[in-house]
Amino acid sequence: MSNFCCWVKSKNSGSYSSDLNIFLTLSFFLTFRVDILKPCDFPVIKHGRLYYAFKGYFPASVGQRFSYRCNRYFVTPSQSSWDYMTCTLKGWSPEVPCLRQCTFNYLENGYYTNSQEKYLQGKTVRVRCHDGYSLHNNQNTMTCTEKGWYPPPICVRLPCGPPPSIQNGVVHHKNDSYQYGEKVTYTCTKGFRIYGFASIRCLGGKWSRTPKCISITLKEKGGPPPPIDNGDITSLLTPVCPLRSAVAFQRQAACELQGKRSSVGRNGERSGPPERSEACEISEEMMKKHNIQLKWTTSKKLYSKTQDRIEFICKRGYRPVTPYHTFQTACQEGKVVYPHCE
């Protein structure tokens, strides 16, 4: 900064006054500095406070700094519980002293780890829900906000859209959206009959297998193979099968085929379909009731065959009530004995 000088002639001596020159120079300098170095008022820290600061210290001058700390669940931009804030020409720095810190260690009805991963306010994490589930509004990401995770770490059952239409048949429904477990029923037009199950169910974002409407006259030609409960036909390409032709079956997720996997047509009739044995559905509602979860949380398996080994553990924050050996069980003809934690 260059010095500013002003020479004023004295009325008494007729000489220039050096005292007045110094006074005017300092006045200009101080006026210039006050205009540039604006002080900082007492800071209002959202979700935090200053250490040992009295309002008598303020307004603070540029360059001064004060230590502060954040409340629970909040951290400084450096992710510490405390730090310094400094008065600058533009005001206090950091501008947002305390940020929310979110921990991702649980996802209801979804996959997660116990690594206690932490995310700073504004950060986003991608999550994966169990089949048939999704975050609210069908999202697959959560964002750490000032109030915590949004949407919350809860996977909910996906609704189903309108049921699919079938040829030569109609479906009786009134809604554009259906919740998990809701059913609709099909009927066939005159001259056709239902092949398969007339009612289908919403299974979380998708419908169970739709039936077909086949001509009643097909019965005279041997017709299609008989349907089986909780199973599908894998090799049928046409509704009418030649004599002595074989048709393959496969089990649905909750069942297991017993015996031959095919049915053979002879003289207009078919041999009986294969029998099935009940598999076990690992009920998420029951696990929630008993405060447990599958030990291998990354597994996609929600069903187990008879004699399959199933392992459970307590949810975080709960302790076993039943003996430890009950946490290693097996599927027995469609039934599972669940351990319990409190």
The 8 nearest C-alpha neighbors of each residue, nearest first, counted from 0:
[[1, 2, 3, 28, 31, 32, 27, 24],
 [2, 0, 3, 4, 28, 24, 27, 31],
 [3, 1, 4, 0, 24, 28, 25, 27],
 [2, 4, 24, 1, 5, 27, 28, 23],
 [5, 3, 24, 20, 2, 6, 23, 21],
 [4, 6, 20, 7, 3, 23, 24, 19],
 [5, 7, 20, 15, 4, 8, 16, 17],
 [8, 6, 15, 16, 9, 5, 19, 20],
 [7, 9, 15, 14, 13, 10, 16, 6],
 [8, 10, 13, 11, 14, 12, 15, 16],
 [9, 11, 13, 12, 8, 14, 7, 15],
 [12, 10, 9, 13, 14, 8, 15, 16],
 [11, 13, 14, 9, 10, 8, 15, 16],
 [12, 14, 9, 10, 11, 8, 15, 16],
 [15, 13, 12, 8, 9, 16, 10, 11],
 [14, 16, 8, 7, 9, 6, 17, 13],
 [15, 17, 18, 19, 7, 9, 14, 20],
 [16, 18, 20, 19, 21, 15, 6, 7],
 [19, 17, 21, 20, 16, 22, 23, 15],
 [18, 20, 22, 21, 17, 16, 23, 7],
 [19, 21, 17, 18, 23, 22, 5, 6],
 [22, 20, 24, 18, 19, 23, 25, 17],
 [23, 21, 19, 25, 24, 20, 26, 18],
 [22, 24, 26, 20, 25, 21, 19, 27],
 [23, 25, 21, 27, 22, 26, 3, 4],
 [26, 24, 28, 22, 27, 23, 29, 21],
 [27, 25, 23, 29, 28, 24, 30, 22],
 [26, 28, 30, 24, 25, 29, 31, 23],
 [29, 27, 25, 31, 26, 30, 32, 24],
 [28, 30, 32, 26, 31, 27, 25, 33],
 [29, 31, 27, 33, 28, 32, 26, 34],
 [30, 32, 28, 34, 29, 33, 27, 35],
 [33, 31, 29, 35, 34, 30, 36, 28],
 [34, 32, 36, 30, 35, 31, 29, 37],
 [33, 35, 31, 32, 36, 30, 37, 29],
 [36, 34, 32, 33, 37, 31, 88, 30],
 [37, 35, 33, 32, 34, 61, 88, 38],
 [36, 38, 35, 33, 34, 88, 39, 61],
 [37, 39, 60, 59, 58, 61, 36, 40],
 [40, 38, 59, 58, 86, 90, 60, 41],
 [39, 41, 58, 57, 42, 59, 38, 90],
 [40, 42, 57, 58, 54, 43, 39, 59],
 [43, 41, 44, 40, 91, 39, 49, 48],
 [42, 44, 45, 41, 48, 47, 49, 40],
 [45, 43, 47, 48, 42, 46, 96, 97],
 [44, 46, 47, 43, 97, 96, 48, 95],
 [47, 45, 70, 69, 97, 44, 73, 48],
 [46, 48, 69, 70, 44, 45, 68, 97],
 [49, 47, 67, 44, 68, 69, 50, 46],
 [50, 48, 67, 52, 66, 51, 68, 65],
 [49, 51, 67, 52, 66, 48, 68, 65],
 [52, 50, 49, 53, 66, 67, 65, 48],
 [53, 51, 50, 49, 54, 56, 65, 55],
 [54, 52, 55, 56, 51, 57, 41, 49],
 [53, 55, 56, 57, 41, 52, 58, 40],
 [54, 56, 53, 57, 58, 52, 41, 59],
 [57, 55, 54, 53, 58, 59, 52, 41],
 [58, 56, 59, 55, 54, 41, 40, 39],
 [57, 59, 40, 39, 38, 41, 56, 60],
 [60, 58, 57, 39, 38, 63, 40, 56],
 [59, 61, 38, 63, 62, 39, 86, 58],
 [60, 62, 86, 87, 63, 36, 38, 88],
 [63, 61, 86, 87, 60, 85, 64, 59],
 [64, 62, 86, 61, 85, 60, 59, 65],
 [63, 65, 85, 84, 86, 83, 62, 66],
 [66, 64, 83, 84, 67, 85, 63, 49],
 [65, 67, 83, 82, 50, 49, 84, 64],
 [68, 66, 49, 50, 81, 48, 82, 83],
 [67, 69, 81, 47, 48, 80, 49, 82],
 [70, 68, 47, 74, 73, 80, 97, 46],
 [69, 71, 47, 46, 73, 72, 68, 74],
 [70, 72, 73, 69, 74, 46, 80, 47],
 [73, 71, 100, 99, 70, 74, 101, 69],
 [74, 72, 99, 98, 71, 100, 70, 69],
 [75, 73, 78, 80, 97, 79, 98, 69],
 [74, 76, 97, 78, 77, 79, 96, 98],
 [77, 75, 78, 74, 98, 96, 97, 79],
 [76, 78, 75, 79, 74, 82, 80, 81],
 [79, 77, 75, 74, 76, 80, 119, 100],
 [80, 78, 75, 74, 81, 77, 82, 76],
 [79, 81, 74, 69, 68, 75, 78, 82],
 [82, 80, 68, 79, 67, 69, 75, 66],
 [83, 81, 66, 67, 68, 75, 84, 79],
 [84, 82, 66, 65, 67, 64, 85, 81],
 [83, 85, 64, 92, 65, 93, 66, 91],
 [84, 86, 64, 92, 91, 63, 87, 62],
 [85, 87, 91, 61, 62, 63, 90, 39],
 [88, 86, 90, 61, 89, 91, 62, 85],
 [87, 89, 90, 36, 61, 37, 86, 35],
 [90, 88, 87, 91, 86, 92, 37, 39],
 [91, 89, 87, 88, 86, 39, 92, 94],
 [90, 92, 86, 85, 94, 87, 93, 84],
 [93, 91, 94, 85, 84, 86, 90, 87],
 [92, 94, 96, 95, 91, 84, 85, 76],
 [93, 95, 92, 91, 96, 90, 84, 97],
 [96, 94, 93, 97, 98, 92, 44, 45],
 [95, 97, 93, 75, 94, 44, 98, 76],
 [98, 96, 75, 74, 69, 95, 73, 46],
 [99, 97, 73, 74, 120, 75, 100, 76],
 [98, 100, 73, 120, 145, 72, 119, 74],
 [99, 101, 119, 73, 72, 118, 120, 98],
 [102, 100, 118, 117, 143, 147, 119, 99],
 [101, 103, 117, 116, 115, 104, 118, 100],
 [104, 102, 116, 115, 105, 117, 101, 118],
 [103, 105, 115, 113, 102, 112, 111, 114],
 [106, 104, 111, 103, 107, 152, 112, 113],
 [107, 105, 152, 109, 153, 111, 108, 110],
 [106, 108, 153, 109, 154, 152, 105, 110],
 [109, 107, 154, 129, 128, 106, 153, 132],
 [108, 110, 128, 129, 106, 107, 127, 154],
 [111, 109, 127, 297, 128, 296, 106, 129],
 [112, 110, 105, 106, 104, 109, 113, 296],
 [111, 113, 114, 104, 110, 105, 115, 296],
 [112, 114, 104, 115, 111, 105, 116, 103],
 [113, 115, 116, 112, 104, 103, 111, 117],
 [116, 114, 104, 113, 103, 102, 117, 112],
 [117, 115, 103, 114, 102, 104, 118, 113],
 [118, 116, 102, 101, 103, 115, 100, 119],
 [117, 119, 101, 100, 122, 102, 120, 143],
 [120, 118, 100, 122, 99, 121, 101, 143],
 [119, 121, 143, 99, 144, 122, 98, 100],
 [122, 120, 143, 144, 119, 142, 123, 118],
 [121, 123, 143, 120, 119, 142, 118, 124],
 [124, 122, 142, 141, 143, 140, 121, 125],
 [125, 123, 141, 140, 126, 142, 122, 118],
 [124, 126, 140, 139, 141, 123, 127, 142],
 [125, 127, 139, 140, 124, 128, 141, 110],
 [128, 126, 110, 109, 139, 129, 125, 133],
 [127, 129, 109, 132, 133, 154, 110, 108],
 [128, 130, 109, 132, 108, 131, 127, 110],
 [131, 129, 132, 128, 203, 299, 133, 109],
 [130, 132, 203, 157, 204, 156, 129, 202],
 [133, 131, 156, 157, 155, 129, 130, 154],
 [132, 134, 154, 137, 155, 128, 157, 135],
 [133, 135, 154, 138, 137, 155, 153, 139],
 [134, 136, 137, 138, 150, 133, 155, 154],
 [135, 137, 138, 134, 133, 150, 139, 157],
 [138, 136, 135, 133, 134, 139, 157, 132],
 [139, 137, 134, 136, 140, 135, 133, 141],
 [138, 140, 126, 125, 134, 127, 137, 133],
 [141, 139, 125, 124, 126, 138, 123, 142],
 [140, 142, 149, 124, 123, 150, 148, 125],
 [143, 141, 123, 149, 148, 122, 144, 121],
 [142, 144, 148, 120, 121, 147, 122, 101],
 [145, 143, 147, 120, 146, 121, 148, 142],
 [144, 146, 99, 147, 120, 143, 98, 121],
 [145, 147, 144, 148, 99, 143, 149, 120],
 [148, 146, 144, 143, 145, 101, 149, 99],
 [149, 147, 143, 151, 142, 150, 144, 141],
 [150, 148, 151, 142, 141, 143, 147, 144],
 [149, 151, 141, 148, 135, 152, 134, 142],
 [150, 152, 149, 148, 153, 141, 134, 147],
 [153, 151, 106, 107, 150, 154, 148, 105],
 [154, 152, 107, 151, 106, 134, 155, 108],
 [153, 155, 134, 133, 108, 132, 107, 128],
 [156, 154, 132, 133, 134, 153, 157, 135],
 [155, 157, 132, 203, 131, 179, 158, 133],
 [156, 158, 203, 204, 132, 131, 133, 155],
 [159, 157, 178, 204, 177, 203, 179, 176],
 [160, 158, 204, 177, 176, 205, 201, 203],
 [159, 161, 176, 175, 162, 177, 158, 204],
 [160, 162, 175, 176, 163, 159, 174, 177],
 [161, 163, 160, 164, 206, 170, 183, 159],
 [164, 162, 161, 165, 209, 170, 206, 160],
 [163, 165, 162, 169, 170, 166, 168, 209],
 [166, 164, 168, 167, 211, 163, 169, 212],
 [165, 167, 168, 212, 164, 211, 169, 187],
 [168, 166, 188, 212, 187, 165, 169, 191],
 [167, 169, 187, 166, 188, 165, 186, 212],
 [168, 170, 186, 185, 187, 171, 164, 165],
 [171, 169, 185, 184, 172, 186, 164, 168],
 [170, 172, 184, 185, 183, 169, 173, 186],
 [173, 171, 174, 170, 183, 184, 162, 161],
 [172, 174, 175, 171, 161, 176, 183, 170],
 [175, 173, 176, 172, 177, 161, 160, 162],
 [174, 176, 161, 160, 177, 173, 159, 172],
 [175, 177, 160, 174, 159, 161, 158, 178],
 [178, 176, 159, 158, 181, 160, 179, 201],
 [177, 179, 158, 181, 180, 159, 201, 176],
 [178, 180, 201, 203, 202, 181, 158, 156],
 [181, 179, 201, 200, 202, 178, 182, 203],
 [182, 180, 201, 200, 179, 178, 177, 183],
 [183, 181, 200, 199, 198, 201, 180, 184],
 [182, 184, 198, 199, 172, 171, 200, 185],
 [185, 183, 198, 197, 170, 171, 199, 182],
 [186, 184, 170, 197, 169, 198, 171, 168],
 [187, 185, 169, 168, 170, 188, 193, 184],
 [188, 186, 168, 192, 191, 212, 167, 193],
 [187, 189, 168, 167, 191, 190, 186, 169],
 [188, 190, 191, 187, 192, 167, 168, 214],
 [189, 191, 215, 214, 188, 192, 187, 216],
 [192, 190, 214, 213, 215, 189, 212, 187],
 [191, 193, 212, 213, 187, 215, 194, 214],
 [194, 192, 212, 211, 195, 187, 197, 213],
 [195, 193, 211, 210, 212, 192, 213, 196],
 [194, 196, 210, 226, 193, 197, 211, 209],
 [197, 195, 198, 210, 194, 199, 193, 209],
 [196, 198, 185, 184, 210, 195, 193, 199],
 [199, 197, 184, 183, 196, 185, 182, 200],
 [200, 198, 207, 182, 183, 209, 184, 206],
 [199, 201, 182, 207, 181, 206, 180, 202],
 [200, 202, 206, 179, 180, 181, 203, 159],
 [203, 201, 205, 179, 206, 200, 180, 204],
 [204, 202, 131, 157, 179, 156, 205, 158],
 [203, 205, 159, 157, 158, 131, 202, 201],
 [206, 204, 202, 203, 159, 201, 207, 131],
 [207, 205, 201, 202, 200, 208, 199, 159],
 [206, 208, 199, 200, 209, 201, 202, 205],
 [209, 207, 206, 210, 199, 196, 200, 195],
 [208, 210, 199, 207, 211, 196, 163, 195],
 [209, 211, 195, 194, 196, 197, 193, 208],
 [212, 210, 194, 193, 213, 165, 195, 209],
 [211, 213, 193, 192, 191, 187, 167, 194],
 [214, 212, 191, 192, 211, 215, 194, 193],
 [215, 213, 191, 216, 217, 190, 192, 212],
 [214, 216, 191, 217, 190, 218, 192, 213],
 [217, 215, 218, 214, 219, 220, 190, 191],
 [218, 216, 222, 220, 219, 215, 214, 221],
 [217, 219, 222, 216, 220, 221, 215, 267],
 [220, 218, 217, 221, 216, 222, 267, 215],
 [221, 219, 217, 218, 222, 267, 239, 216],
 [267, 220, 222, 268, 218, 219, 217, 223],
 [223, 221, 218, 217, 239, 220, 240, 238],
 [222, 224, 238, 239, 240, 225, 221, 217],
 [225, 223, 226, 269, 222, 262, 246, 264],
 [224, 226, 223, 227, 272, 271, 269, 195],
 [227, 225, 195, 224, 228, 272, 231, 230],
 [228, 226, 230, 229, 272, 225, 231, 273],
 [227, 229, 230, 226, 275, 231, 196, 254],
 [228, 230, 251, 227, 254, 250, 231, 253],
 [231, 229, 250, 251, 227, 228, 249, 248],
 [230, 232, 249, 248, 233, 250, 251, 227],
 [233, 231, 248, 247, 234, 249, 235, 230],
 [232, 234, 248, 247, 235, 231, 249, 246],
 [233, 235, 247, 246, 232, 236, 248, 245],
 [236, 234, 237, 233, 246, 232, 238, 247],
 [235, 237, 234, 238, 239, 233, 240, 246],
 [238, 236, 239, 235, 240, 223, 234, 222],
 [237, 239, 223, 222, 240, 236, 235, 213],
 [240, 238, 222, 237, 223, 217, 241, 221],
 [239, 241, 223, 244, 222, 242, 238, 237],
 [242, 240, 244, 243, 239, 264, 221, 220],
 [241, 243, 264, 265, 244, 266, 240, 267],
 [244, 242, 264, 265, 263, 241, 245, 266],
 [245, 243, 242, 263, 264, 241, 240, 246],
 [246, 244, 263, 262, 261, 243, 247, 264],
 [245, 247, 261, 262, 234, 235, 263, 248],
 [248, 246, 261, 234, 233, 260, 232, 245],
 [247, 249, 232, 260, 233, 231, 261, 246],
 [250, 248, 231, 230, 232, 233, 251, 247],
 [249, 251, 230, 255, 254, 256, 231, 252],
 [252, 250, 230, 229, 254, 253, 249, 231],
 [251, 253, 254, 250, 302, 278, 255, 229],
 [252, 254, 278, 251, 302, 280, 279, 277],
 [255, 253, 278, 277, 251, 250, 252, 276],
 [254, 256, 276, 275, 250, 278, 277, 257],
 [257, 255, 275, 250, 274, 276, 273, 258],
 [256, 258, 274, 275, 273, 255, 276, 259],
 [257, 259, 273, 260, 274, 256, 275, 261],
 [260, 258, 261, 273, 257, 262, 256, 272],
 [259, 261, 248, 247, 273, 258, 249, 262],
 [262, 260, 247, 246, 259, 248, 245, 263],
 [261, 263, 246, 245, 270, 272, 271, 269],
 [264, 262, 245, 244, 243, 269, 270, 265],
 [265, 263, 269, 243, 242, 244, 268, 270],
 [264, 266, 243, 268, 242, 267, 269, 263],
 [267, 265, 268, 242, 264, 221, 243, 269],
 [221, 266, 268, 265, 220, 264, 242, 269],
 [269, 267, 265, 221, 264, 266, 270, 222],
 [270, 268, 264, 263, 265, 271, 262, 224],
 [269, 271, 262, 263, 264, 272, 268, 265],
 [270, 272, 269, 262, 273, 225, 263, 224],
 [271, 273, 262, 227, 274, 225, 270, 261],
 [274, 272, 258, 259, 260, 257, 256, 275],
 [275, 273, 257, 256, 272, 258, 276, 227],
 [274, 276, 256, 257, 255, 254, 273, 277],
 [277, 275, 255, 254, 256, 278, 257, 332],
 [276, 278, 333, 254, 332, 255, 275, 279],
 [279, 277, 304, 333, 254, 253, 305, 303],
 [280, 278, 333, 303, 302, 334, 330, 281],
 [279, 281, 302, 282, 301, 253, 303, 278],
 [282, 280, 301, 302, 279, 283, 303, 335],
 [281, 283, 285, 284, 280, 286, 301, 279],
 [284, 282, 286, 285, 287, 281, 108, 292],
 [283, 285, 287, 282, 286, 288, 289, 281],
 [286, 284, 288, 282, 287, 283, 289, 337],
 [287, 285, 283, 291, 289, 288, 284, 290],
 [286, 288, 290, 284, 285, 289, 283, 291],
 [287, 289, 285, 286, 290, 284, 291, 339],
 [288, 290, 339, 286, 287, 291, 340, 285],
 [291, 289, 287, 340, 288, 314, 286, 313],
 [292, 290, 313, 314, 286, 289, 312, 287],
 [293, 291, 311, 312, 286, 314, 294, 313],
 [294, 292, 311, 295, 296, 310, 312, 291],
 [293, 295, 311, 312, 310, 296, 292, 309],
 [294, 296, 293, 297, 298, 310, 311, 292],
 [295, 297, 298, 293, 294, 110, 111, 292],
 [296, 298, 295, 110, 299, 111, 112, 294],
 [299, 297, 300, 296, 295, 301, 293, 110],
 [298, 300, 301, 297, 129, 130, 296, 302],
 [301, 299, 298, 302, 303, 281, 297, 280],
 [300, 302, 281, 280, 299, 303, 282, 298],
 [303, 301, 280, 279, 300, 281, 253, 252],
 [304, 302, 279, 278, 307, 330, 280, 305],
 [303, 305, 278, 307, 279, 306, 330, 255],
 [304, 306, 330, 331, 307, 332, 278, 303],
 [305, 307, 330, 329, 331, 304, 308, 303],
 [308, 306, 329, 304, 305, 330, 303, 309],
 [307, 309, 329, 328, 306, 310, 330, 327],
 [310, 308, 328, 329, 327, 307, 311, 330],
 [311, 309, 327, 294, 326, 293, 328, 308],
 [312, 310, 293, 294, 326, 292, 291, 327],
 [313, 311, 294, 292, 291, 293, 314, 326],
 [314, 312, 291, 317, 340, 290, 318, 292],
 [313, 315, 291, 290, 317, 292, 316, 312],
 [314, 316, 317, 313, 318, 105, 291, 290],
 [315, 317, 314, 318, 313, 341, 290, 340],
 [318, 316, 341, 315, 314, 340, 313, 319],
 [317, 319, 340, 341, 313, 320, 316, 314],
 [320, 318, 340, 321, 339, 313, 341, 317],
 [319, 321, 340, 339, 341, 318, 322, 338],
 [320, 322, 339, 319, 338, 323, 325, 340],
 [323, 321, 324, 325, 320, 319, 326, 338],
 [322, 324, 325, 326, 321, 319, 327, 338],
 [323, 325, 326, 322, 327, 328, 321, 338],
 [326, 324, 327, 323, 338, 322, 328, 321],
 [325, 327, 311, 324, 323, 310, 338, 328],
 [328, 326, 310, 325, 324, 309, 311, 308],
 [327, 329, 309, 308, 325, 326, 310, 336],
 [330, 328, 308, 306, 307, 309, 331, 335],
 [329, 331, 305, 306, 335, 307, 279, 334],
 [332, 330, 334, 305, 333, 306, 329, 335],
 [333, 331, 277, 334, 305, 278, 330, 276],
 [332, 334, 279, 277, 278, 331, 330, 335],
 [333, 335, 331, 332, 279, 330, 336, 278],
 [336, 334, 330, 337, 331, 279, 329, 333],
 [337, 335, 338, 334, 328, 325, 329, 330],
 [336, 338, 335, 339, 325, 289, 286, 326],
 [339, 337, 325, 326, 321, 336, 289, 340],
 [338, 340, 289, 320, 321, 319, 337, 290],
 [341, 339, 319, 320, 318, 290, 317, 313],
 [340, 317, 318, 320, 319, 290, 339, 289]]
